């Protein structure tokens, strides 16, 4: 997992060839007027979900404690304050169900080891080894969720 501010995004270009395209999208798009929903950037290899929703309680988010096998998430906070739960996948032992290849998600009944917060212009890079519970907030969150195909 990586947590940082968008002004430092160039430090992470070499981690994956699609990261630069994701960060270029952030820097070249009017993020307050982009439509909510799914947008393809580089076909199925790189897409972004634009979300503008009310946050959820910690318990509601933890009930969807998730990770992915086929994608890296880059989650970028446009506005609001978003808290995440996090735990390394290799320390999760309570899968809720089987992995869904169609949705690229596996849910766990484990509890996070820690929590962190993103504010405006901050991002987190979540790898398949990062089990996460996003969208914890008392307020509204506008964010981008990039899906980077591995």
PLY file of the C-alpha trace (Angstrom):
ply
format ascii 1.0
element vertex 150
property float x
property float y
property float z
element edge 149
property int vertex1
property int vertex2
end_header
0.00 0.00 0.00
1.11 3.54 -0.80
-0.49 6.71 0.60
0.56 10.11 -0.73
-0.46 13.49 -2.15
-1.06 14.00 -5.87
1.87 16.44 -6.02
4.16 13.43 -5.44
2.53 11.11 -7.98
5.52 11.08 -10.34
7.43 9.06 -7.73
5.16 6.10 -8.52
5.18 6.07 -12.34
7.76 3.29 -12.43
5.67 0.93 -10.26
3.32 0.13 -13.13
3.24 1.41 -16.74
-0.42 2.47 -16.33
0.08 4.55 -13.18
1.32 7.56 -15.16
-1.82 7.46 -17.32
-4.02 7.35 -14.21
-2.24 10.30 -12.63
-2.27 12.20 -15.94
-6.04 11.69 -16.00
-6.32 13.28 -12.56
-4.17 16.23 -13.57
-5.88 16.88 -16.91
-9.55 16.40 -16.00
-12.04 18.78 -14.40
-12.79 16.45 -11.51
-15.77 18.46 -10.28
-17.67 18.14 -13.54
-16.79 14.63 -14.73
-19.88 12.42 -14.79
-20.49 9.83 -12.11
-19.95 6.24 -13.24
-17.45 4.14 -15.18
-15.01 5.57 -17.74
-12.51 3.61 -19.83
-9.10 5.23 -20.15
-7.03 2.42 -21.68
-9.65 -0.18 -22.52
-10.11 -2.82 -19.86
-6.51 -2.35 -18.73
-7.20 1.01 -17.04
-10.60 2.36 -16.12
-11.92 4.73 -13.52
-15.07 4.86 -11.46
-16.22 8.33 -10.43
-18.19 8.22 -7.18
-19.97 10.99 -5.29
-21.73 9.45 -2.31
-22.42 9.80 1.37
-19.93 7.95 3.51
-20.92 4.90 5.53
-20.38 3.80 9.10
-17.24 1.93 10.09
-19.25 -1.27 10.68
-20.99 -1.01 7.29
-17.66 -0.58 5.51
-15.99 -3.42 7.40
-18.86 -5.70 6.38
-17.49 -5.24 2.82
-13.80 -5.76 3.75
-12.40 -6.60 0.31
-9.43 -7.26 -1.92
-8.89 -7.95 -5.61
-6.80 -10.47 -7.58
-6.74 -8.93 -11.07
-6.55 -5.20 -10.33
-4.64 -2.63 -8.37
-6.83 0.17 -7.02
-5.72 3.77 -7.02
-8.28 5.63 -4.95
-8.09 9.42 -5.12
-10.02 11.82 -2.89
-11.46 14.78 -4.81
-13.41 16.17 -1.85
-14.49 15.10 1.61
-12.64 13.10 4.21
-12.50 9.34 3.73
-11.36 6.82 6.31
-10.23 3.32 5.28
-9.72 0.13 7.24
-6.73 -1.95 6.15
-5.06 -5.30 6.85
-2.47 -7.36 4.95
-4.12 -10.19 3.04
-1.67 -12.77 4.37
-3.02 -12.13 7.89
-6.69 -12.52 6.92
-8.07 -15.96 7.70
-11.85 -15.57 7.51
-12.98 -15.39 3.87
-16.71 -14.76 3.70
-17.19 -16.55 0.39
-15.32 -17.70 -2.68
-13.44 -15.25 -4.85
-15.65 -13.82 -7.63
-13.61 -13.69 -10.85
-16.47 -11.87 -12.59
-16.38 -8.99 -10.06
-12.71 -9.47 -9.09
-13.49 -9.36 -5.39
-12.98 -11.48 -2.31
-14.62 -10.44 0.96
-13.29 -11.21 4.42
-14.91 -11.32 7.85
-11.62 -10.30 9.47
-11.24 -6.90 11.13
-8.80 -4.21 9.98
-5.45 -3.90 11.76
-5.39 -0.15 11.24
-7.25 2.84 9.83
-6.02 5.76 7.76
-7.64 8.88 6.32
-7.51 10.49 2.88
-8.27 14.16 2.38
-8.59 16.25 -0.78
-5.83 15.54 -3.34
-4.51 12.48 -1.51
-4.48 8.96 -2.93
-3.89 5.39 -1.89
-2.55 2.59 -4.09
-4.02 -0.74 -2.99
-2.45 -3.93 -4.31
-4.07 -7.40 -4.27
-2.36 -7.98 -0.91
-4.20 -5.02 0.66
-7.57 -5.88 2.17
-9.47 -2.64 2.56
-12.71 -1.11 3.81
-13.29 2.31 2.15
-15.91 5.07 2.32
-15.99 5.50 6.11
-17.23 9.04 6.73
-19.97 11.15 8.28
-20.04 13.34 5.16
-20.09 13.23 1.41
-17.11 11.87 -0.54
-16.28 12.56 -4.18
-13.55 10.25 -5.39
-11.95 8.38 -8.25
-11.34 4.64 -8.10
-8.91 3.54 -10.80
-8.84 -0.13 -11.69
-5.38 -0.99 -13.04
-5.24 -4.45 -14.59
-2.29 -6.55 -13.41
0 1
1 2
2 3
3 4
4 5
5 6
6 7
7 8
8 9
9 10
10 11
11 12
12 13
13 14
14 15
15 16
16 17
17 18
18 19
19 20
20 21
21 22
22 23
23 24
24 25
25 26
26 27
27 28
28 29
29 30
30 31
31 32
32 33
33 34
34 35
35 36
36 37
37 38
38 39
39 40
40 41
41 42
42 43
43 44
44 45
45 46
46 47
47 48
48 49
49 50
50 51
51 52
52 53
53 54
54 55
55 56
56 57
57 58
58 59
59 60
60 61
61 62
62 63
63 64
64 65
65 66
66 67
67 68
68 69
69 70
70 71
71 72
72 73
73 74
74 75
75 76
76 77
77 78
78 79
79 80
80 81
81 82
82 83
83 84
84 85
85 86
86 87
87 88
88 89
89 90
90 91
91 92
92 93
93 94
94 95
95 96
96 97
97 98
98 99
99 100
100 101
101 102
102 103
103 104
104 105
105 106
106 107
107 108
108 109
109 110
110 111
111 112
112 113
113 114
114 115
115 116
116 117
117 118
118 119
119 120
120 121
121 122
122 123
123 124
124 125
125 126
126 127
127 128
128 129
129 130
130 131
131 132
132 133
133 134
134 135
135 136
136 137
137 138
138 139
139 140
140 141
141 142
142 143
143 144
144 145
145 146
146 147
147 148
148 149
